[in-house]
Structure formats: C-alpha cells, structure tokens
Amino acid sequence: MSGKVLKQKIDYIHNNPVEQSFVTDPVDWKYSSARNYADNETVLKIDNQGMHLGMIEL
C-alpha cells in the first residue's frame, strides 16, 4: 500500500465522526487517533513517532 493510499485511509477513519455529525473536528472525538496526530491529550496512546512511508510523512 502506498503512503498516499494509507494517508487516505487514515483520513477517512478520522473523519467518520465528523461525517456522522458527532463532532465538527476529528480531534474533538475523544477516542480518535486524530488527537495523537494533532499532539492533543489522548485517551488512547499510539506511537506515531517517525510514522512515515517512503517520502510521505503522515
């Protein structure tokens, strides 16, 4: 899977709560990993340090 496709999938997942009108911004969804990517306080911890594929940084 290319970096572009992976980023597309992650964006899709992060935007699901917005599409369902639960929140207006993906980082507002308490259990979303979008909060990790935005460096916000999170409930779920993921290691996104150095997360990249090839030349595409996520």
N, C-alpha and C positions, 0 to 999 in steps of 0.2 A: 504494500500500500504506500502510495506516495505521501510526502509531507502535506501536499495540498489537499489530498483526499482526507487524511487524518484530521487536519485542521477543520475541514468542512464538517466532519462527523462530530467533533468536539463542540463546535459552534452550534450545531443542530441540537445536541443534548442540552447545552447551556441555555438555549433559547426556548426550550419546551415550556418552562413555567411562564415565560412572557407570552407565548402564543396562547396559552390557556387562561391568560388574564389573572394569574395568581399574583404576579409582581410586574412592575414596569421595567425593571432592570435585572438581568440574570444574577448579578451579585447580591440582590436582595433576597434571593431564595436561600434560606438558611442552610440547606443540605447540599447546595450545589458546589461542585469543584471550581466553578467560575470565581468563587470567592478566593480560592487559592491562587489562581492566576492573576487576580487583582491585588494580591497581598493583603486581603482583609482578614479579620479574625474569623476563624472557621470552627465548625463542629467536627468535620471530617478532616483528618490530616492526610495529605498526599505529598509525595516527594516529587516536586516539579522542577527541582534544581537541575539545570543542564538538559531540560527536556527539549530535544530537537531531533529532527531527522534530516540528515544531509545539510543543506544550506538553509533550510526552512526552520526558523525558530518559532516555537509555539508559545 
